[in-house]
Amino acid sequence: MKTVIKGKVRLAIIGAGGISRVHADGVLAHADTIACTALCDIDGERLQARSAQFGGVPALYRDWRRMLAQGGDAFDAVAICLPHHLHAPAILDVAAAGKHILCEKPMCLSLSEADRIAAAVKRTGITYMSAHNQLFMPAVQEAKRMIEAGELGRIRWLRSQDCFQASVAGFRGTWRSKRKYQGGGELIDTGYHPTYRLLHLAGAPVVGVRGSMGRYLQEIEGEDSASVQVRFANGAIGEILTSWAYGNPYGTHQIHVVGDKAEVFGSGNELNVLPAGYSQPAVKRFSDVPTFTRQMGCFADCLRSGTRPPHSFEEGRAVLAVILAAAEDARGWQKLVAKKGLPSF
Ligand SMILES: NC(=O)c1ccc[n+]([C@@H]2O[C@H](COP(=O)([O-])OP(=O)(O)OC[C@H]3O[C@@H](n4cnc5c(N)ncnc54)[C@H](O)[C@@H]3O)[C@@H](O)[C@H]2O)c1
């Protein structure tokens, strides 16, 4: 039986950098159900800037362990917005303190960390929500609804992608440029989104993964582009394409699902529906959804009602398993091309 929070959820945020701004927007948009009562960052300027966004947060810390030890009475839950290598240590500390968790992607960097997190969440009975914000995209939600309602028939093929040309200076020398902090390259970062979307839409266990990677533009240790093929237990074949070196290839979509009755494809607020045998799709348009705001509202609602978040540590582990398997497979390709004297990275 989950603990249900009566009244407003009191939230601490660890990591006051880039993404914490939209987590804060989400808290402010749901002021009736959640409030930020503590903030932590090693960088004093970022701490002050994020505190100012809230009009002043009562408790500011430079060390999350101190925050948990001394300030724990002031909050029920923690949003973790840290560089990737710090996710597992922070999750384990926060869980040990009995606080609920909303953690940015990826959950952690290895399956052994994922197993320790799973054990800690089960032992402590806290609620763990994976911050998979793109589950709240209208195109993804409508595609999932249609798949579950059987409107596409048997799913045969799926594709999920996220490609853009990112600024080289934006990553140079940052934690994202080092494998030991990032946990890999682009796939474990931006590529995490198309991966959880693919698994969510397929709705079946993964039985095999193939991966191929390249680095074309970014000055980072890992790949800046990845292509992944996923075989699902229901027979469907899935593809992921993701890049920081080039934009979405012309004519492609964030998601595309082909079933034997119909196919759907689209991005963001738009989903096209093409029944089998037709040549013109019907377009469904939805109003804009600020996905991070929706995510924060959902987290607060889960804690106040005792319900399971849409994605918890099980889904976080499944996504990571695909990414790690793709990276492992890609290493085989890299060895092969290096042996032939062809360009690798
Ligand atoms: N969902 C999305 O679309 C999305 C987009 C961007 C980032 N993210 C994720 O958000 C997380 C953070 O990314 P970001 O872009 O905000 O990074 P960032 O570098 O802008 O912010 C990280 C913050 O953590 C702080 N920090 C580092 N070590 C710390 C420590 N020991 N204790 C306390 N604070 C510490 C840094 O000072 C910095 O302010 C990552 O997991 C990233 O993948 C998600």
Boltz pocket constraint, residues with backbone or C-beta under 6 A from the ligand:
constraints:
  - pocket:
      binder: B
      contacts: [[A, 14], [A, 15], [A, 16], [A, 17], [A, 18], [A, 19], [A, 20], [A, 40], [A, 41], [A, 42], [A, 43], [A, 46], [A, 62], [A, 63], [A, 64], [A, 80], [A, 81], [A, 82], [A, 83], [A, 84], [A, 86], [A, 104], [A, 105], [A, 106], [A, 131], [A, 133], [A, 188], [A, 189]]
      max_distance: 6.0
